[in-house]
């Protein structure tokens, strides 16, 4: 356990112990954050990341559990007195909270509590439980993120702010773009589209989170009106690059917060923001290609530009196994070498697409001919980064084309290669795994095998299509 994580756990454990012993006192955010020696904002972030529960939710839960444990041994005590003693402002609010947690009313619990004894109580927090609980998040981070540490320059932004209405972000960006073009003030040489979060969504209700959509501008503006100027200050940031669906963005933020703690860094007061590299509406899978940027304190062990991988291994043999695996950039470099090989060998036959590298889970490039182009079809060689295997598929320029040919094959008795189960969630019409366990230490043999199996697949499919 690194020193920073140990310090985080130590401070939070101290607060948890204090809460446990003072549930009948005023446990305000300001007071508890001072006990942890954090600002209120950072205390919220660290507490929710480690305990996996919002501060108020945790305190209310512990108070309800305390009342329940008292009722088990002293069922004759007044529910009203207990509720007020432990911070509930009314009988109704206490009753609702209690029933939500235990499934029955407090009065019924008084008579049936002993029968429910085995069902109540939540396992107390421990550092071991914390470490185990984040393994899945860390695994997901490794599969879905490339994380670097960079010093970002100051950015001059035009912004529109909103509270809670995230569905309006698209129209807010559109308004900024129209305004910027009209004023000729957009910084087109270094254009960036950004969302800044002024509240932490992990601890603030979604309907109350204040956020700003922003675009880069080339000069200062008059700050009167809806559109304001916001200067993103120069500083060190942990930057996670993701290609994910909208429903995964919250998980990506949590994974970045855990990454900060696990790697021994300190959160810095500053803007926490998302930077977008695409319009998700035109992505074939409606995914966001984006960076999540978290401000970090500048400390000695920060190396700018260094790619940081979350260490998942718990023993030396696992560490050795990880070291033997190629990282994302090595896999991409090999795909570029493979594409270059096909370009040299088959320049007169195929037109090749660029190596797609917008997703940490896979990369690919396409091969097509004039005849295939007329049919709006293409072959695609794919490297799966997770399973580390190569495959080839027949694909189409759009979903309607893929569905057209998928139906043709589906209605035939041809079953040489694997036909996609459904075209709705597949970019492939027909596919085949060509190398299951590639040996990157013998690249010449690997390339030769990929060439042989790819050309066999392409020839057979072209014959069928012709």
N, C-alpha and C positions, 0 to 999 in steps of 0.2 A: 504494500500500500504506500503510495507516494505521500510526501509530507503535506502537500496541499489538501489532498482528499482526507487525510487523517485530521487535519485542522478543521475542515468543514464538518466532518462527522462529530468531532469533539464539541464544537460550538453548538451544533444542532442537538446533540444528545444532552448537553447542559440545559438547553431550553426545554427539551422534552421532559427532563427530570423536574424542572421548575414548574412546568404546567401540571404535571402529575401531582405535585405536592401543594398546588395552589389553585385548584379548580374552583374554589369558592371565592376567589378574588377577581379584580378587574384585570383581565389579560389582554391589554390593548396591543395593537401592532407596534406602536411607537415604543412602548415599554419593553416588549420582548425583543425587538430588533436591537435596542441598546444593550440588552443583556448578552446578545450574540455578537456585539461589536460590529454590526453591519448597518448600512443605511436601510431604511424601511423597504426600499425598492429591491435591493440586493437580498435582503433577508427573505422576502417573499419568494424570490427566484430560487435561492438555495434550498429553502425549506420545502417548497413544492417539488423540487427535483429529487431531493433525497428521500423525503417521507412519502412522496407520491400522493399527497393530499393537501388541499388548501388549508391554510392556517385556521380559519374560522370553522371549516368543516371538521378539522382534527379536534379542536377545542370542544365543539358541540358534541362530537361523538364521545370524547372522553368523559364529558359531564354526564351524558345520558348513561354511559356504562357505569359511572360511579353511583348514580341514583339507583340504577338497577341492582347493583351489588348490595347497596344498603337495604333495598326492599326485600332482598332474599333473606336477610337475617332479622330485619325489623319491619315487617309488613304493616304494622300499625301506625307507622309515622305518617304525618300529613304530606300528601303529594304536593299541595300548594306550597308548604314551607320548604320542601326540598327543591322545588322548581325555582323559587325565588332565591334560595341560598346559592344555587349553582348557575345564576345568571340569566334565567329565562324571565322575560318581562311580563308574560301572561300565562294563564292556565292553558289557553288555546294553543299558543305557540309551542309550549312544552309538550302538550298532548300530540300535536301533529308531528313534531320532531321525533318523539318517542315511538309513535306508531310506524313512522316511516322506517325507523331503524330496526325495530323488533317485530313488526307486523301485527301487534295487538296494542290496545290502549294501556296506559299506565295502571289504571284501576284493575284491569283484567290480569295484568302482570303480577299485581300484588297477591292474587289468589293462585295463579298458575305458574309463577316464576320458577319455582324449584324444578318443575317438569321441563322447563326450557333451559335449564342450567347448562346443558351440554352444547346448546346452540348459541349462547351469548358469549361476549368477550372476543376481542380481536387480538391476535398474537402481537405481543409488544415488539416495538421496533428494535432492530439490532443491525450492526454494520454488516454482519454475515448475510442477513436477509436482504439488505440493500444491494450488496454485491451480486447475489444470486438473481435478484429481481431484474437487474439491468442487463443480464447476459443477452436476452432476446433483442433488446434495443441496440446493444452493441453489435450484434450479428447483423441486424437490419442496417445499421449505419455502414458497416463494412461493405455490404452488398449494394448500397444505394448512394453512397456519398464519396466524393473526393474532397478531403479537407486540407486546406493550406492556411498558413499564417502570413498575412501581408500588412504592410503599412500603406493605408489608403490616403491619398491627398485630399485636401479640402474640396468639397463639391458644392457648387452654387446651384440651388434648386428652386424651382417654382412649385408650389404645393397647394393642394386643396385638402382640408381636414374634414373628418366626419366622425361620428360616434355610433358604432355598432352596426351600421348598415353596409356590410361588406358587399352586398349584391350591387351596390352603386359604384363600386371601384372602377368598373369598365367605363361607365359614362363619365366619371371624374377624370380618368386618363384621357378620354376623347376630348373633353372640354379643354384640358391643358394643352393637348396637341393642336387643336384648332386655334386657341389663343396664341400659342407660340409661333405658329406659322403666320398668323395675321400680323403679329408684332415683329416677326423675323428675329426672334430672340433665342430660339432653341440652339443649344450647343451641339450641332450636327457632327462635329469632328470627334466628339467624345460623348455621344448620346447615351443616356442611361434612363431607364424607367424603374422607379423604386417605390416600395411601400414602407413607410416608417411606422413602427408601433410605439405609441407613447405610454401604453399600459401593457402589463404582462398578461397575455391571454390565459396563462395557466392559473392566475389568481383573481382576475377581474372577469365578471360575467361578460359573455360575448356582447350582450346588448349595451354594455357600458365601456367597451374598449375604444379608446380614441386612436385613430390612425390617420395618416396623411399619404395620399398618392402624390408622387413627385416626378418631375423630369428635369434634366440638366439644362441650364441656361447659360448664355455667354456673357451676360452683364447683369448688374443689379437692377431691381425693379422697384416701382412704387408699391408698397405693401398695403395700400388701401383696397378694400373689396374682398371678394371670396378667395382670390388667388393671392397667396402670400409668398414671401421669400424665406427659404430655410437653408441655412448653411450647415452642411454635414462636415463636422470638424475632422481634421487630419488626425490619424491615430492607428494603433495596431488593432487588427481584427482577425478573429478566427472565421474562416470563410468555408462553408460547406456547399459544394456544388451538387445539385440534385436534378434528376429528371423524373418527376413523380406526378401522380394524379392529385386532384384538389383535396381529396379526403385524406391524403398522406401528409399534407403540409404540417398539420399539428404534430404528428409523430416526428417529422423532420426537425422541428424546433426543439422538441424534448430531447431528441438524440444529440443535438448540438450542445444543449445545456449539460447533458451528461458527459459529453466529450470534453468540455471545458474542465469539469471537476476531475475526470479520470486522468487527464494529462497534466494535472498540477498547475493549471493557470488560474488567474484571478479575473472575475468579472470587473469591468470598468464602467463607471457612469458614462453614458453616451447613448447614441441612437442605435437601436436594434432594428435591422431592416432586411427586406427582401429585394434582390436585384434580379430583373427578369431578362432572359436572353431570347425569348421567343413569344409569339402569340399562341397560347395553348389551343385556341379555337381551330388553328390550321394544322396542328400536330395530328398525325394519323391516329394516335391514341388519346388525344385531348390532354396531353401531359404538359406540365410546366417545366421548362428548363430554366433553372433559377439558382441563385446563390442566397444562402442565409448567412447574414453577417452579424457577428457578436463582438462588441468592443472588449478588448482585453487590456489589463494592466501590462506595462512593459517591464518584464522581469528577466533575470539573467538567462534562464533556460529557453527563452523564445528565440528561434532561429527563423528569420524572415524567409518566405518562399519555400519552406520545408513542407513536404507532404506528410501529414500525420495520419497514421493508421491506428485505430483502436486495437489494443492488444487483447485478443480473445482467449489466448492460451493460458492454461493453469499449470502446465508442467513442461519440462524441457523438451520432451519428445514432440509435443504439439508445437512448441516454438520452432523446433527444427523443421517440422513439416511445413509450417507457414513460410519459413525462410526459403524453402525449396520451390515454392509456388511463384510464378511470375506475377508481377503487379500489373495494374491497369495499363500503365504506359508501355511496358514491355510487350504486352499483348497487342496494343494498338500498333506499335512499331513493326511487329511481325505481320500484321494485317496489311500494312503499307508495303512491306517487302513482297508479300504474296500478290497484291494487286499489281505491283511493278512487274513481277514475273509474268503474269497473264497478259499484261499490256505488251511486253516485248515479244512473247511467244505467239500471241493471237491478235496482233494489232490490225491485221487485214480482215479479221472475222468479227470481232466483238468491239462494241463501244462500251467502255467501263465507266461506272459511276465512282464518285469519291468514296473514301472510307468513312462510313458514318460512325461518329464517336461521341454522340450526345447522350449515351446511356452507359453507366458503369457496368451494367449486366451483360451487354453484348455489343458487338461491332459487326459491320458487314459492308460489302460493296456489290454492285449489280453488274451484270453482263447482259447485253442485248445485241440484236442484229437489226438490219433494216427491215427484214420480214417480220421479226417479233415486234418491232416498234409499230408497224402498221396494225398489228393485232393488239397493241397496247399491253404487251407482256414483257417480262424480263425474268432472268435467272438471278438468284441472289446467293452468294456464299457467306455464311454466317459463322461467327465464333461466339459461342456461349461462354461468358466469363465465369459464371457460377459453376457450371458443370464441367467446364474446360473441355469442350468438344466442338468439332466442326460439322456443319450440315449445309445442305444446298436445297433450295426450294424454287418452285415456279411461282411467280407472283404477278400481280397486275398493277397498272398505274393508279387504279382507284377501286373502291369497294364494288361498284356495279360490274366492272370488268372481271374482278376476281369471282364474284358470284356467278356470272355468266358461264365461265369455264369450269367452275366448281360443279355446277349443275350438270354440265356435259359429262364430266368424269363420274359424277355420282350416279348418273343414269346408265352408265355403261358397265360392262363386266371386266373392265381393265383394273387390275389390282397389283401392278408391279411395285409401286411405291405407296407410301402412306398418304392418304387423302385427309385433309383437315376435317375435324369433326363438325365444325360449323365455320362459316366464313365471317360471321358477325364479330368474332373476337380474334380473328387470325389474319395476318398479312400474307400467309402462305396458302396456296391452293393445294400443292403437292410438295412433300418434302422427304428428304432422306438424310440420315446421319452418315457421314462419310469417314470421319475419324473420331473414335470414341476416347482414346487416351493418347493424345499427341505428345511426342517427345521433342521438346523444343531444343534439346541439346544436339539433335541431329536435324537441323532445319532443312538440309538438302533432301533427305529422305522424306521428311514430312511434306514438303512442298510437292515432291513427285507423287506422293500418294494422294494428296488433295487434288492435284491436276488429273490424275488417272480416273478417280472416282467421279469428279465433277464432269469431265468430258463424257464419261459413260452415261451419266444421268441426263446431261444436256442432249446428247445424240438420241437417246431413246424417247425423250419427251418431244424433241423436234420432229422425229419421224411420226409420232402419234398426231401432233398438231398439223403437220403437212397433210 
